[in-house]
Structure formats: C-alpha cells, structure tokens
C-alpha cells in the first residue's frame, strides 16, 4: 500500500506529460495488443506504487491472472516514488495504464472510468462482502472510481520489553492521551537514549486528522468551504501542540528529520517505547525480534476516538481500450485468493478477515476497532484546492514540532491559505 504520496496539481504535471509519455519498464509506450510468436496477445498495463516484497507479490498475482486468461499478458509497471508524475504523464499523453493503484480521486477522477455499472451488474464481485466504509474514499460526486484493494487504520505500537522492564502495565483500548503522556514520561531514560514516544519531525497532515477529529475539530468545514475556526480552532491547536510539548519536555524524540533516523528504525532498535503508525512496519518489527503489541489510539477525555484510513484502491483509465479485461483484472485482484497473498495491508473483505480470524488476533484487532471509528471525511475529499492549503498547514505543523506555538502558526496558516478557497 502506498503510505502517502505527496499531492500534486495534475494540470501542472500535464504541461510536460507529452514529452514523457508513460510507458513500460523498458521505456516503450505499451499497446493494447502486440504480436508475440505469431499470435495476437493482449497486453494489460497495471501501474503500482509498490516496490520490494509487495511488488513481487503483485507480479505473482499478475501471473496467476495470466494463467486463467490465456493470450493475456499483464505488464506490471512499478512507478515507486515517481508514481504521481508518471501517472499524470500517461493521462496527459492519452496513454495511461489500463489499471492503476489510486487514492487521490479528487485530482484524477476525470481521467478515470466510473465503475458503478461494472460493480452493480457483476455479482461475482460480491460487493456486500467489502467493509462498506471503504467505498466512501473512492467516490466523487456520488460516482465510484475505485474498488478497495487494501487499507490500514492507525494504532499505537508498544515495545513490551521496555514496558516490562519499567514495571508498567501494557496500554489497553480506551486509554486517554493524559495516560499516554504519563507513560511516555515514565519510559524515557535519556541516559540510555531511550524515549517514551517518537514524534515525527515532518508529519503528513492527512494522518494528523484522526487526532484532530478525536478532539472534536477538523481542518475544514463539512461543506469544504471554510478553514477559519476549523484549521485554527482551539481543539485543532491542542491536538498538535500536544506532540510539540512532548518533544519540549523530553518525553518524546523527533524522528525522520534531516540527519535523523526514521521512527520505524528507532523503534526496531528498542530506543522508543511507543510509536504511532499503520500496518506497514509491523512485519519488520517482528523480523527485528521486537516483542510488539498494538493498541487503539488514545482518547481525549470525554470524547470519542476517531480514526483515519489510508486506503489503496484499483481504478481503470477512461482512455483504456480494453475496459472489460481491465475489470476482470480488478475483480481478480480483490478476490479472496489475491487478498490473502498480499500482507502489506489489511484485508478489505469481511469473509477473509473471518477466515483468518484477523479481528480476533490481539495484534490485529485494534486496526479493525479503529476502522469502526473511521467515518469522517478527509479534507482533501472536501475541497479541490486542498493541495494549496495543505502546504501552509504542513509548514505550520513542522514549526510546532520544532518549538513553535500551535495556535499562532495555525492562525497564520489560515490567513495565508484563505485566498485559495475564494
């Protein structure tokens, strides 16, 4: 799953797209069909942002699809960190991949094929088996542009060994941010360069929304038109200031900035007791020998915990010349068989979760608990100009992590951003 790829302005990228048409790994443009050994072989292009083990699994899924569809070759195109740029270039040159991973629907939906008619008439999809809330992230103006392929919510990881050594009970679902901060203070031992928590020097504001929602606020109004009183509300400022204060008082250490290790790596080294993230680093924690536990995100006292989803979906290009074949690939990719092959994200089908008993495993249960709490709409889905606003917000949050006052910098961010909403 794509952790978070920086939002871009599609129109800007398309200015150069004609010069760099999106193609296959060998630099070719790719075609709907090609001659191979005297036979007419269909080539289906599939673009992914994944690399490493996740990419290998996707290539294996493609091979299985090929074996079930003789005469079809699935060309897996790994765009990695250049995903947005290469995808936009393909759209701009009217030569996009047939199928692609997708999450930024506000930017790309006009280049995507609406999938409602496919999903509604195809009983083999078994759409009722998906977690319903996942479809909200793939809709624009009531039209469905993506079929959920994987997701993660966010949880707090904790190192059981460090908790045991300090004689501190493991955190439980239903804990509060006050308890979290107390525990973090107790688990900090600067003589050992050990800290209770790792705070990100450079935060993705998308992920911070869960904390803001949990404190009863949001970055933007529900109608997507107003940020004054939302992005700079007292509750929003408190949510972000909390992490800045933990860095100031020494109960948290900054991670991931210039010259600093990532929080994942510091957690694996046993130097931070708690770390907040999605499903992505779990396997690496286990491989590193960390006796790791997971727990749902803490609550602000008297307020319900809210979560944020990171979701990957599959979409079909509007310019694809073989939409029916593309749909068959999408459907296979989100089948029970394929879902069980992919371990870098969480299953989107309830039947797979029940079969694997994921929601009963103490290590995985908090992700599904947080899924039930993840029904708010992210800011980028509410306003098409959110990319511009987000630049100011991101700078403000970074300032807080380096000692700035959250209320002051958020007030300024709102002033600097309001012109984009007019």
C-alpha positions in Angstrom: 0.0 0.0 0.0 1.1 3.5 -0.7 1.9 5.1 2.6 1.2 8.6 1.5 2.3 10.2 -1.8 2.6 14.0 -1.9 -0.4 15.6 -3.5 0.3 17.3 -6.8 -1.6 19.6 -9.1 -2.4 17.5 -12.1 -2.6 20.4 -14.6 0.9 21.4 -13.8 2.3 18.0 -14.4 0.4 17.6 -17.6 2.3 20.5 -19.1 5.3 18.3 -19.5 3.5 15.0 -19.9 3.5 15.0 -23.8 7.3 15.0 -23.6 7.5 12.0 -21.3 4.6 9.7 -22.2 4.1 7.0 -19.6 5.4 3.6 -20.7 6.6 0.2 -19.6 9.8 -0.6 -17.8 11.8 -0.8 -21.0 10.7 2.7 -21.9 8.1 1.6 -24.5 4.7 3.2 -24.6 2.8 -0.1 -24.5 -0.2 -1.1 -26.6 -3.5 -2.9 -26.2 -2.2 -5.9 -28.1 1.0 -7.0 -29.7 2.3 -9.8 -31.9 4.1 -12.5 -29.9 5.2 -15.6 -31.6 2.7 -15.1 -34.4 -0.3 -14.8 -32.1 -2.2 -11.7 -31.1 -1.5 -11.3 -27.4 -3.4 -8.7 -25.3 -1.2 -6.7 -23.0 -2.9 -5.2 -19.9 -0.9 -2.5 -18.2 -1.1 -2.3 -14.4 0.6 0.6 -12.6 1.7 0.2 -8.9 3.5 2.4 -6.4 4.9 -0.6 -4.6 8.4 -1.9 -4.5 10.3 -4.9 -2.9 8.3 -7.8 -1.5 4.9 -6.1 -2.1 5.8 -5.7 -5.8 6.9 -9.3 -6.1 3.5 -10.4 -4.7 1.7 -8.2 -7.3 3.8 -9.8 -10.0 2.7 -13.2 -8.8 -0.9 -12.2 -8.8 -0.4 -11.0 -12.4 1.0 -14.4 -13.4 -2.0 -16.2 -11.9 -4.3 -13.9 -13.8 -2.4 -14.7 -17.0 -2.8 -18.4 -16.4 -6.5 -18.0 -16.1 -6.7 -15.8 -19.2 -4.6 -17.4 -22.0 -3.4 -14.8 -24.5 -3.3 -12.0 -21.9 0.0 -10.5 -20.6 -0.2 -8.3 -17.6 2.6 -5.7 -17.7 3.2 -4.6 -14.1 4.7 -1.1 -14.2 6.4 -0.2 -10.9 6.4 3.6 -10.6 7.6 3.8 -7.0 8.2 7.3 -5.7 7.5 8.7 -9.2 4.0 7.3 -9.3 2.1 10.6 -9.5 4.4 12.1 -12.1 4.4 9.1 -14.4 0.7 8.5 -14.0 -0.1 12.1 -14.8 2.2 12.0 -17.8 0.3 8.9 -19.1 -3.0 10.6 -18.7 -1.7 13.8 -20.4 -0.5 11.8 -23.4 -3.7 9.7 -23.6 -1.6 6.7 -23.0 -2.2 5.7 -19.4 -2.0 2.2 -17.9 -5.3 0.3 -18.1 -5.4 -0.4 -14.4 -3.7 1.5 -11.6 -3.5 1.9 -7.9 -5.3 5.0 -6.8 -6.1 7.1 -3.8 -6.1 10.8 -4.9 -9.5 10.7 -6.6 -10.1 14.5 -6.5 -7.1 15.0 -8.7 -7.5 12.2 -11.1 -11.2 11.2 -11.3 -11.9 13.0 -14.6 -9.3 10.6 -16.2 -10.9 7.5 -14.6 -13.7 5.3 -15.7 -16.8 5.3 -13.4 -17.1 1.8 -12.1 -20.7 1.8 -10.8 -22.1 -0.1 -13.8 -19.4 -2.7 -13.5 -19.8 -3.2 -9.8 -23.6 -3.2 -9.8 -24.1 -5.8 -12.5 -21.2 -8.1 -11.6 -22.4 -10.5 -8.9 -19.1 -12.2 -8.8 -17.6 -9.1 -7.2 -19.8 -9.8 -4.1 -19.7 -6.2 -3.2 -21.6 -6.7 0.1 -18.5 -8.6 1.4 -16.4 -5.4 1.5 -16.3 -3.2 4.5 -18.8 -0.6 3.5 -16.9 2.5 4.7 -14.1 1.8 2.4 -16.2 2.8 -0.7 -16.6 6.4 0.7 -12.9 7.1 -0.2 -13.3 6.2 -3.8 -16.3 8.3 -4.7 -16.5 11.8 -6.2 -19.9 13.4 -6.7 -21.6 10.2 -6.0 -19.7 8.2 -8.7 -17.5 5.3 -7.8 -14.0 5.5 -9.3 -12.1 2.9 -7.3 -12.6 -0.6 -5.8 -11.0 -1.0 -2.4 -7.9 -3.3 -2.6 -6.3 -2.7 0.8 -6.3 -0.4 3.8 -4.9 0.4 7.1 -6.0 2.4 10.1 -3.5 3.7 12.6 -2.6 2.3 16.0 0.0 2.7 18.7 2.7 0.2 18.7 4.4 -0.6 22.0 7.6 -2.5 23.0 6.6 -5.0 25.6 10.1 -5.5 26.8 10.5 -1.8 27.7 7.2 -1.8 29.5 8.1 -4.9 31.4 11.5 -3.5 32.4 9.8 -0.4 33.8 7.0 -2.4 35.5 4.4 -0.5 33.6 1.2 -2.4 32.5 0.5 -2.6 28.8 -1.9 0.1 27.5 -5.4 -1.0 26.8 -8.1 0.2 24.4 -10.0 3.0 26.0 -6.9 4.8 27.4 -6.5 8.6 27.2 -3.9 11.0 25.9 -3.2 12.0 29.5 -2.3 8.4 30.3 -0.3 8.2 27.2 1.8 11.2 28.1 2.3 9.9 31.7 3.5 6.6 30.4 5.8 8.2 27.8 7.4 10.3 30.6 8.0 7.2 32.8 9.5 5.3 29.9 12.0 8.0 29.0 15.6 7.4 30.2 17.9 9.9 28.5 21.0 8.2 30.0 20.1 5.2 27.7 18.9 7.5 24.9 15.6 5.9 25.3 12.3 7.8 24.9 8.7 7.0 25.6 7.5 8.1 22.1 8.8 9.1 18.7 7.3 12.3 17.2 7.6 12.9 13.5 9.7 16.0 12.5 7.8 16.1 9.2 4.2 15.0 9.6 1.7 14.1 6.9 -1.2 16.2 7.9 -3.6 13.6 6.4 -2.6 11.3 9.3 -3.0 14.0 11.9 -6.7 14.4 11.1 -7.6 11.4 13.3 -6.2 13.2 16.4 -8.0 16.5 15.4 -11.3 14.7 14.8 -10.9 12.9 18.2 -10.6 16.3 19.9 -13.9 17.4 18.2 -12.5 19.5 15.4 -11.3 19.2 11.8 -9.1 21.1 9.3 -12.0 22.2 7.2 -15.8 22.6 7.5 -18.0 19.7 6.5 -19.1 21.6 3.3 -15.4 22.1 2.4 -15.7 25.9 2.1 -14.3 27.2 5.4 -11.0 26.7 7.3 -11.3 29.7 9.7 -12.4 28.3 13.1 -11.6 24.8 12.0 -7.9 24.6 11.0 -7.0 27.1 13.7 -9.6 26.1 16.3 -8.6 25.7 19.9 -9.1 22.0 19.7 -7.0 21.6 16.5 -4.2 23.6 18.1 -4.4 21.4 21.2 -4.2 18.2 19.2 -0.9 19.3 17.5 0.6 21.2 20.4 0.5 18.0 22.5 3.2 16.4 20.4 5.3 19.6 20.3 5.1 19.8 24.1 6.2 16.2 24.5 9.3 17.0 22.4 9.9 20.1 24.5 9.7 18.2 27.9 11.9 15.4 26.6 9.3 12.6 26.8 9.4 12.2 23.0 12.2 12.4 20.5 11.9 13.8 17.0 12.3 11.3 14.2 12.7 11.3 10.5 14.0 14.8 10.1 17.3 15.8 8.5 20.1 13.6 9.8 17.6 11.7 12.0 16.6 8.1 11.8 13.0 7.1 11.0 10.7 6.3 13.8 10.4 2.7 12.4 14.1 2.2 12.7 14.4 3.7 16.2 11.5 1.6 17.4 13.2 -1.5 15.9 16.4 -0.5 17.8 14.5 -0.5 21.1 15.0 3.2 21.7 11.4 4.3 21.7 8.7 2.5 23.7 5.7 3.7 21.7 5.2 4.6 18.0 2.1 5.5 16.1 1.6 4.2 12.5 -0.3 2.0 10.2 0.1 -1.7 9.3 3.2 -1.1 7.1 6.1 -1.6 9.6 4.5 -4.5 11.6 6.3 -7.3 9.7 9.7 -5.5 10.0 9.1 -5.1 13.8 8.5 -8.8 14.2 11.5 -9.7 12.0 13.7 -7.4 14.1 12.7 -9.5 17.2 10.7 -6.8 18.9 8.1 -8.2 21.3 5.5 -5.8 19.9 1.9 -5.0 20.9 -0.7 -2.8 19.4 -3.5 -0.7 20.9 -6.1 1.7 19.6 -5.3 5.4 19.5 -5.9 7.2 22.9 -8.9 9.3 23.5 -9.2 12.9 24.6 -11.1 12.8 27.9 -14.8 12.6 27.4 -14.6 12.5 23.6 -14.9 9.5 21.2 -11.8 8.3 19.5 -11.8 8.9 15.7 -9.6 7.3 13.1 -8.3 8.0 9.6 -8.0 5.5 6.8 -5.1 5.0 4.4 -6.7 3.2 1.5 -5.5 1.8 -1.7 -8.0 1.2 -4.5 -7.9 0.0 -8.1 -9.1 2.2 -10.9 -9.5 1.9 -14.6 -8.4 4.6 -17.0 -11.1 6.3 -19.1 -8.7 6.0 -22.1 -8.3 2.3 -21.7 -9.2 0.4 -24.9 -9.9 -2.8 -23.0 -12.1 -1.9 -20.1 -13.8 -5.3 -19.8 -10.5 -7.1 -19.5 -9.3 -4.4 -17.1 -12.4 -5.0 -14.9 -11.7 -8.8 -14.9 -8.2 -8.0 -13.5 -9.6 -5.6 -10.9 -12.1 -8.2 -9.8 -9.4 -10.9 -9.5 -7.0 -8.5 -7.6 -9.7 -8.0 -4.9 -10.7 -11.7 -4.8 -10.2 -13.7 -1.7 -7.3 -15.6 -3.3 -5.4 -12.4 -4.1 -6.2 -10.6 -0.9 -4.7 -13.5 1.1 -1.5 -13.2 -0.9 -0.9 -9.6 0.0 0.4 -9.0 3.5 1.4 -5.3 3.3 -2.1 -4.1 4.0 -5.2 -5.3 5.7 -7.9 -7.4 4.0 -10.9 -5.4 2.7 -13.3 -8.4 2.6 -15.1 -9.5 5.8 -15.0 -13.1 4.7 -11.2 -13.1 4.5 -11.0 -11.4 7.9 -13.3 -14.0 9.4 -11.4 -16.9 7.8 -8.0 -15.7 9.0 -9.5 -14.6 12.3 -7.7 -11.3 12.0 -10.2 -9.3 14.1 -9.7 -11.8 16.9 -5.9 -11.7 16.9 -4.8 -9.2 19.7 -2.1 -7.8 17.3 -4.5 -7.0 14.5 -7.8 -6.4 16.4 -7.0 -2.7 17.1 -6.8 -1.9 13.3 -10.4 -3.2 12.9 -11.6 -1.4 16.1 -10.2 1.8 14.6 -11.9 1.0 11.3 -15.3 1.2 13.1 -14.2 4.7 14.3 -13.1 6.0 10.8 -16.1 7.5 9.3 -15.0 11.2 9.0 -14.3 12.6 5.5 -10.7 13.7 4.9 -10.1 17.3 4.0 -8.7 16.5 0.5 -12.0 14.9 -0.5 -13.9 18.1 0.6 -12.2 20.8 -1.4 -10.3 20.5 -4.8 -7.9 23.3 -3.7 -6.8 21.4 -0.6 -3.3 20.8 -2.0 -2.6 24.5 -1.8 -4.0 24.9 1.7 -2.1 21.8 2.9 1.3 23.4 2.0 0.6 26.1 4.6 -0.7 23.6 7.1 2.2 21.3 6.8 4.7 24.2 7.4 2.7 25.2 10.5 2.8 21.7 11.9 6.5 21.4 11.3 7.1 24.6 13.1 5.2 23.2 16.1 7.4 20.2 16.2 10.5 22.5 16.4 9.1 24.6 19.2 6.5 26.9 17.6 3.2 27.8 19.2 0.4 25.8 17.5 -2.3 28.4 17.9 -0.1 31.2 16.5 1.2 29.3 13.5 -2.2 27.9 12.6 -3.7 31.3 12.7 -1.1 32.4 10.2 -1.6 29.3 8.1 -5.3 30.1 7.8 -4.5 33.7 6.8 -2.1 32.5 4.1 -4.5 29.9 2.8 -7.9 31.6 2.6 -7.2 33.0 -0.8 -7.2 29.5 -2.2 -10.8 29.0 -1.1 -12.3 32.1 -2.7 
